[in-house]
Amino acid sequence: MPLYGAKKNPISHTSSRAKFFGVATKATLMIVGSLFLVLSCLSAYLFSSQSYEVETTLRQRATNLGNATTRNVSNWLLGKSDLAQMAAQQISKGMEANQIDRVLASPAMTKSFILSSFGDVNGNYTKIPKGPIKPGYDARERPWFKAAVEAKGVAMTEPYVAASTQKMTITISAPVYDETTKLFGVIGNDFDVEALSKMIAEVDIGGFGYAYLVSKDGKILVHPKGDLLGKPLSDLVSGTLPSIVPDFSEVTESGRATLMTFVRVPDLPPAMDWYVALSIDQAKAFAPIQRLKLVMIVATLAALIIIALVVSQLMSRTVARPLGSLVEVLEHMSTGHLDTEIKAATRNDEIGAVGRAVEGIKAMVAQKAADAAERDRIAKEAALLERRLTMICQIFVRNTRFLSDTLQIIYRKELIILMTRAPIMNFIKIDGISWILS
């Protein structure tokens, strides 16, 4: 039943907006936003922890490989050094050239070295295998001779291109002393760097890195690219050069982001400060982490979409629709229809409590409407009674005046009759009324 004098409630003007951005939508956005923050933080934590673990494992693996490689290189070089020193001990002052040749041509020497030679302090020189000697050749002026004399022990040259073989060669030299510990000569043994290169090339850093050999001053001694042999490290690395220390450095190598570290080859002669360099391609090394990052982003977005759909449906069924029905009831009540049924009042949750509260409001509004109608009825009846009394009074007044006027007319007629019957009578007029005087 419509309420008397009801006006349209402004709720109806905002209901359309509430449908698009109502409580359910806000709650869904808050839940999805909270989950987004939680999942983002969790994903970031997992990504950072996995990245740290992978990087730590990679660095530890590279360090272990570097240590193992340097030990292998050291043992290999020391084996050749011990062999050269042993041969030097077999040569003594006063030996004939053929005797020295027999020492140099021993199976151990020919198997380990591509060239073995001896030069004494007088300029005499012999070598195995035999071959022409360049006129004017003086072993005393060669770097390997001077290095052994200066070191007073085993010395080793950096890789160089041998004039006889045109191959990268390293010479191990050792001094020979006579019984008075006076220098008699120096034995020199050449070996091909290729064997050392193969040993270093066998270093496998998971397929995303390689190893090479450098000196302390940054000179490349052994490298898979032959054109870099003997070149400075700046020809390989662009930008700031890394420090040749065991720590890892981030550098750019051939346009690629690279992790680089250096491990010193131990137990070499003091003049030989060599390092095995390990170069790790960061893009390849951290490719699994990047894939994990992509998977986590896709999984997070997919989870958010699914959760958003589920939450929106739940909020729509449990909140939006019941609240929408309550809004429709309130809008219907705002037009004066208080007999609208509130179905949400039967629920056993907060929305049911709101529905029951709305029922209470509806009952209160209905009671107030009934009271107002009763007051209107009483007021109307009182007004009607007052109008009736007024009309009665007006009729009475009109009737009274009519009676008065009628009496005056009768009186005057009677007076005139009397005066015509007694013309000598005296009369006086007082207050508009004539009185007979005797």
C-alpha distance (Angstrom), angle and dihedral (degrees) to the residues before:
residue distance angle dihedral
M1 . . .
P2 3.81 . .
L3 3.77 116.5 .
Y4 3.79 115.4 -117.0
G5 3.79 112.2 -105.5
A6 3.86 93.8 4.4
K7 3.81 117.7 163.6
K8 3.77 130.7 -154.6
N9 3.81 111.2 -87.9
P10 3.84 118.8 -130.0
I11 3.80 88.7 -128.3
S12 3.78 89.1 86.4
H13 3.81 91.1 59.9
T14 3.79 92.4 59.2
S15 3.79 99.8 38.0
S16 3.80 93.4 88.5
R17 3.79 91.4 53.9
A18 3.81 91.1 46.3
K19 3.79 90.1 56.1
F20 3.79 90.2 59.6
F21 3.80 98.8 39.4
G22 3.75 106.4 17.5
V23 3.77 135.2 140.5
A24 3.79 93.3 -76.3
T25 3.80 92.3 52.0
K26 3.79 92.0 47.8
A27 3.79 91.6 47.0
T28 3.80 90.9 48.4
L29 3.81 91.5 49.7
M30 3.81 91.1 48.2
I31 3.81 92.3 49.3
V32 3.80 93.6 45.2
G33 3.82 90.9 44.6
S34 3.81 91.4 50.5
L35 3.78 91.2 47.4
F36 3.80 89.7 47.4
L37 3.80 90.5 55.0
V38 3.80 92.1 45.6
L39 3.80 94.0 46.7
S40 3.80 91.8 43.4
C41 3.80 91.8 51.9
L42 3.80 91.0 44.9
S43 3.80 92.0 47.7
A44 3.80 91.4 47.0
Y45 3.80 90.3 49.6
L46 3.80 92.7 47.9
F47 3.80 91.6 45.7
S48 3.81 93.7 48.6
S49 3.81 92.9 44.4
Q50 3.80 92.3 47.8
S51 3.81 90.9 45.3
Y52 3.79 90.4 50.3
E53 3.79 91.7 46.7
V54 3.81 93.2 47.8
E55 3.80 92.5 45.7
T56 3.81 91.9 46.4
T57 3.80 91.4 48.3
L58 3.79 90.9 46.2
R59 3.78 93.4 50.0
Q60 3.78 92.0 46.0
R61 3.79 90.9 48.6
A62 3.78 91.9 47.9
T63 3.80 90.8 48.5
N64 3.80 91.8 49.6
L65 3.80 90.9 47.7
G66 3.79 90.0 47.8
N67 3.79 92.0 50.7
A68 3.81 91.8 47.2
T69 3.79 91.8 47.3
T70 3.79 94.1 48.1
R71 3.79 90.3 49.9
N72 3.80 90.5 51.1
V73 3.80 91.5 47.3
S74 3.79 91.0 45.9
N75 3.80 93.0 48.8
W76 3.79 91.2 46.9
L77 3.80 93.3 49.5
L78 3.79 93.0 41.9
G79 3.81 89.7 52.2
K80 3.79 89.9 56.6
S81 3.79 90.5 42.3
D82 3.83 91.5 52.8
L83 3.78 90.0 48.3
A84 3.81 91.4 51.6
Q85 3.79 91.1 47.5
M86 3.80 91.2 48.9
A87 3.80 90.4 51.8
A88 3.80 89.7 49.4
Q89 3.77 90.2 54.4
Q90 3.81 90.5 54.1
I91 3.79 92.0 57.4
S92 3.77 117.6 79.3
K93 3.76 137.3 174.0
G94 3.80 114.2 -82.1
M95 3.82 95.3 30.5
E96 3.77 116.0 138.7
A97 3.80 119.4 -115.0
N98 3.79 91.6 -110.6
Q99 3.80 90.4 53.6
I100 3.80 90.7 52.3
D101 3.81 88.7 48.2
R102 3.80 90.2 54.7
V103 3.81 89.8 55.3
L104 3.78 91.4 48.3
A105 3.81 92.4 45.4
S106 3.79 96.3 51.8
P107 3.83 113.6 130.6
A108 3.79 92.4 -112.3
M109 3.79 91.0 54.3
T110 3.78 97.6 44.9
K111 3.80 91.3 46.6
S112 3.79 94.0 50.6
F113 3.81 101.9 37.0
I114 3.77 134.7 44.7
L115 3.81 90.2 -150.8
S116 3.79 133.0 16.9
S117 3.80 121.0 -172.9
F118 3.79 142.7 168.7
G119 3.77 130.8 -154.3
D120 3.80 124.8 -178.2
V121 3.75 130.1 -151.5
N122 3.82 90.5 -98.9
G123 3.81 93.4 61.9
N124 3.79 97.7 -102.1
Y125 3.81 113.2 143.6
T126 3.78 137.3 -174.0
K127 3.79 134.7 170.2
I128 3.79 144.4 -171.9
P129 2.96 125.0 -108.9
K130 3.74 92.6 39.8
G131 3.74 119.8 -121.6
P132 3.76 142.7 139.2
I133 3.77 116.4 -55.2
K134 3.74 118.1 -142.9
P135 3.81 111.5 -110.1
G136 3.78 111.5 -102.4
Y137 3.79 92.5 18.6
D138 3.81 108.9 156.4
A139 3.79 115.8 -172.5
R140 3.81 90.0 -163.0
E141 3.81 89.1 69.9
R142 3.78 95.5 50.9
P143 3.83 119.0 105.9
W144 3.79 93.3 -124.4
F145 3.85 91.2 55.6
K146 3.80 93.2 48.0
A147 3.81 92.8 45.3
A148 3.81 93.4 55.5
V149 3.79 92.1 46.3
E150 3.81 91.2 49.0
A151 3.80 94.0 45.4
K152 3.85 92.7 43.6
G153 3.76 85.2 -142.7
V154 3.76 142.8 40.6
A155 3.82 114.1 -19.4
M156 3.76 132.7 -178.7
T157 3.78 130.0 -156.4
E158 3.75 126.8 -139.2
P159 3.81 115.4 -105.3
Y160 3.80 113.0 -74.3
V161 3.79 137.2 166.0
A162 3.80 108.4 -92.7
A163 3.79 113.4 -133.2
S164 3.81 92.8 -141.3
T165 3.83 99.0 47.5
Q166 3.81 102.9 19.9
K167 3.80 87.5 -135.5
M168 3.78 131.3 123.4
T169 3.77 103.5 -92.1
I170 3.80 138.9 -179.7
T171 3.79 120.5 -154.7
I172 3.79 122.2 -151.2
S173 3.80 112.2 -161.3
A174 3.78 133.8 -175.1
P175 3.82 130.9 -174.1
V176 3.79 122.2 -116.8
Y177 3.81 117.7 -146.4
D178 3.77 131.2 -168.0
E179 3.77 125.3 -129.6
T180 3.81 90.0 -80.9
T181 3.84 90.4 54.5
K182 3.75 88.7 -111.1
L183 3.80 116.5 144.5
F184 3.78 110.8 -97.6
G185 3.79 100.4 170.6
V186 3.82 146.0 -55.6
I187 3.79 129.8 -97.0
G188 3.79 116.7 -144.3
N189 3.80 127.3 -164.0
D190 3.79 124.2 -171.3
F191 3.78 125.1 -157.0
D192 3.77 131.5 179.1
V193 3.81 117.1 -104.0
E194 3.80 89.7 -142.8
A195 3.80 91.9 85.0
L196 3.80 90.3 51.3
S197 3.80 90.2 46.3
K198 3.81 91.2 53.3
M199 3.77 90.7 49.7
I200 3.80 92.0 52.6
A201 3.82 92.7 41.0
E202 3.81 89.8 58.1
V203 3.80 89.3 68.6
D204 3.80 105.3 113.0
I205 3.79 117.1 -162.6
G206 3.78 95.7 -176.6
G207 3.79 93.5 -70.1
F208 3.81 94.4 -67.9
G209 3.79 101.9 86.1
Y210 3.77 146.3 32.4
A211 3.80 140.7 -157.8
Y212 3.79 135.2 -125.2
L213 3.80 138.4 170.3
V214 3.81 126.0 -105.7
S215 3.77 136.4 170.9
K216 3.78 125.3 -123.0
D217 3.79 91.8 -99.3
G218 3.81 91.3 55.6
K219 3.77 100.4 -100.2
I220 3.80 114.1 148.2
L221 3.82 108.2 -124.9
V222 3.80 102.6 171.0
H223 3.80 125.3 15.4
P224 3.84 136.4 155.3
K225 3.80 87.8 -120.4
G226 3.79 105.1 70.3
D227 3.80 94.1 -158.5
L228 3.82 89.8 65.7
L229 3.81 95.2 58.8
G230 3.76 110.5 119.7
K231 3.82 91.3 8.4
P232 3.81 124.5 123.5
L233 3.80 119.8 -100.5
S234 3.80 89.3 -111.8
D235 3.83 88.5 72.7
L236 3.80 88.6 63.2
V237 3.80 103.3 33.9
S238 3.79 123.2 51.6
G239 3.77 124.1 -151.7
T240 3.78 122.3 11.0
L241 3.78 112.1 9.2
P242 3.81 115.5 -124.8
S243 3.77 120.9 -117.3
I244 3.79 111.8 -106.1
V245 3.78 94.9 -119.8
P246 3.83 134.5 114.8
D247 3.82 91.9 -97.6
F248 3.80 120.9 101.5
S249 3.79 119.3 -109.3
E250 3.78 131.3 -169.4
V251 3.80 110.0 -129.0
T252 3.79 139.2 157.4
E253 3.78 114.9 -111.7
S254 3.81 118.2 -178.1
G255 3.78 89.4 -20.0
R256 3.83 93.3 -52.1
A257 3.79 127.4 115.5
T258 3.78 104.5 -115.0
L259 3.79 138.9 -175.8
M260 3.79 110.4 -141.4
T261 3.78 133.3 -173.7
F262 3.80 135.6 167.7
V263 3.81 128.0 -141.1
R264 3.80 118.5 -166.3
V265 3.79 118.8 -124.8
P266 3.83 103.4 -123.4
D267 3.82 131.9 -139.4
L268 3.80 95.9 23.2
P269 3.80 122.5 136.9
P270 3.82 112.0 -76.7
A271 3.78 92.7 -108.2
M272 3.80 90.7 56.3
D273 3.80 107.7 76.9
W274 3.80 99.2 169.0
Y275 3.79 129.0 165.5
V276 3.77 135.6 -164.5
A277 3.79 106.9 -133.1
L278 3.81 118.9 -150.8
S279 3.81 116.6 -156.7
I280 3.83 117.4 -167.0
D281 3.80 122.9 -170.4
Q282 3.81 103.7 -134.1
A283 3.81 94.4 -158.2
K284 3.80 91.7 57.0
A285 3.78 95.4 37.2
F286 3.80 94.5 51.5
A287 3.81 96.7 35.8
P288 3.85 91.2 107.9
I289 3.80 89.4 53.3
Q290 3.78 91.2 50.2
R291 3.80 89.4 49.4
L292 3.79 88.9 48.9
K293 3.79 89.0 50.8
L294 3.80 91.3 52.4
V295 3.80 92.0 46.1
M296 3.81 91.2 49.2
I297 3.81 91.8 50.1
V298 3.81 92.5 49.0
A299 3.81 91.9 43.7
T300 3.80 91.9 48.5
L301 3.80 92.7 49.6
A302 3.81 91.8 45.5
A303 3.80 91.2 48.7
L304 3.80 91.1 48.7
I305 3.81 92.0 49.9
I306 3.80 92.4 49.0
I307 3.81 92.4 44.9
A308 3.81 90.8 46.7
L309 3.80 91.0 52.6
V310 3.82 93.2 46.6
V311 3.80 93.9 44.8
S312 3.80 92.7 45.6
Q313 3.80 90.7 52.0
L314 3.80 92.3 46.9
M315 3.80 92.0 46.4
S316 3.79 90.6 46.8
R317 3.80 93.2 52.0
T318 3.79 99.1 38.0
V319 3.82 101.7 33.5
A320 3.80 116.4 7.6
R321 3.80 98.9 49.8
P322 3.84 96.4 43.8
L323 3.81 90.6 45.6
G324 3.80 89.4 46.1
S325 3.79 90.4 54.2
L326 3.81 89.7 49.3
V327 3.80 89.8 50.7
E328 3.80 90.0 50.9
V329 3.80 89.8 50.1
L330 3.81 91.1 50.4
E331 3.79 91.2 47.4
H332 3.80 90.0 49.6
M333 3.81 90.3 47.9
S334 3.80 90.3 48.2
T335 3.80 88.5 63.5
G336 3.81 89.6 55.8
H337 3.81 100.7 -96.1
L338 3.79 102.3 131.9
D339 3.77 95.6 166.3
T340 3.82 93.1 76.1
E341 3.81 114.3 130.5
I342 3.82 116.7 -121.8
K343 3.81 105.6 -149.0
A344 3.81 94.0 176.8
A345 3.81 90.0 67.3
T346 3.82 89.4 79.1
R347 3.82 93.2 62.5
N348 3.81 120.5 104.2
D349 3.79 97.2 -139.5
E350 3.79 139.5 72.4
I351 3.79 92.1 -74.1
G352 3.81 88.4 54.0
A353 3.80 88.6 51.6
V354 3.79 89.2 51.9
G355 3.81 89.5 48.9
R356 3.78 91.2 51.4
A357 3.78 89.8 47.8
V358 3.80 88.5 51.7
E359 3.82 88.3 51.1
G360 3.79 88.8 53.2
I361 3.78 89.7 49.3
K362 3.80 89.6 48.0
A363 3.81 90.8 51.7
M364 3.79 91.0 47.3
V365 3.79 91.7 48.3
A366 3.80 90.2 47.6
Q367 3.81 90.9 50.5
K368 3.77 91.2 48.1
A369 3.79 89.6 47.9
A370 3.81 90.1 50.9
D371 3.79 91.2 47.6
A372 3.77 90.4 48.7
A373 3.81 90.6 49.4
E374 3.80 90.3 49.9
R375 3.78 91.2 49.9
D376 3.78 89.8 49.1
R377 3.80 90.6 50.4
I378 3.80 92.9 50.0
A379 3.78 91.2 46.1
K380 3.78 91.5 49.9
E381 3.81 92.0 49.1
A382 3.80 91.2 48.1
A383 3.79 90.5 49.3
L384 3.79 90.6 48.6
L385 3.81 91.5 49.8
E386 3.77 90.7 48.1
R387 3.79 90.8 51.4
R388 3.79 90.2 50.1
L389 3.81 92.8 50.1
T390 3.77 89.8 48.4
M391 3.75 91.0 51.5
I392 3.82 91.1 48.5
C393 3.77 90.9 50.2
Q394 3.76 91.3 48.2
I395 3.81 90.8 49.7
F396 3.81 90.8 48.2
V397 3.77 91.9 50.5
R398 3.75 91.6 47.7
N399 3.82 91.1 48.2
T400 3.81 91.5 47.4
R401 3.78 91.9 52.8
F402 3.77 90.6 46.8
L403 3.81 90.9 51.9
S404 3.81 91.5 48.0
D405 3.75 92.0 50.0
T406 3.81 90.9 47.9
L407 3.82 92.0 51.0
Q408 3.79 91.6 49.7
I409 3.76 90.8 50.7
I410 3.84 90.8 50.0
Y411 3.75 91.1 46.2
R412 3.75 93.5 51.0
K413 3.73 91.0 48.4
E414 3.80 90.6 51.2
L415 3.79 90.5 46.3
I416 3.73 91.7 52.6
I417 3.75 90.0 50.8
L418 3.77 91.1 50.9
M419 3.74 92.4 48.1
T420 3.74 91.4 51.7
R421 3.76 89.5 51.7
A422 3.83 94.8 46.1
P423 3.74 110.5 26.1
I424 3.81 96.2 168.9
M425 3.85 93.1 63.0
N426 3.75 116.2 118.3
F427 3.77 118.0 -132.5
I428 3.75 136.5 179.1
K429 3.81 130.8 -155.5
I430 3.74 115.3 -133.6
D431 3.83 122.5 175.7
G432 3.77 90.7 -11.4
I433 3.86 91.5 -52.6
S434 3.76 122.4 107.6
W435 3.83 116.2 -137.7
I436 3.83 125.2 -163.1
L437 3.73 115.0 -122.6
S438 3.79 120.7 -153.7
